[in-house]
């Protein structure tokens, strides 16, 4: 199942700060995924060694959809399962490579 597991990286300021500070990367995974399958999928797809995996279930928020002519409808965003994957020291993933390249380019121009 690990090759079939879809790993969608969460690209946000909080995820970037976690990756820089502690080597923890955040992914959206399917609701049926467990820690072992996530660890295997990350290790195979990114060629890194995984130290630990934590999973979090995030409930979808209630929203109000406004349709034509002022009609409104109550709805709910879909639930999400996040995987916090911590790598062993010295390992890195190229998820935020564009941000690091921009920082390097700014340092060279100064």
FENQUI-V234673 format. One line per field, one symbol per residue. phi: phi as a letter, one per 30 degrees, with the letter a starting at -180 (. if undefined). A space follows every 10 residues. Layout:
# FENQUI-V234673
phi->???
This chain:
# FENQUI-V234673
phi->.dddddccdc cbdddddddd dbicccbcbd dcdcdddddd dddddchbcc dabbcbccdd ddbccccdhi dbbdbbdddb cccccccdej cbcddcdddd dddddddddd
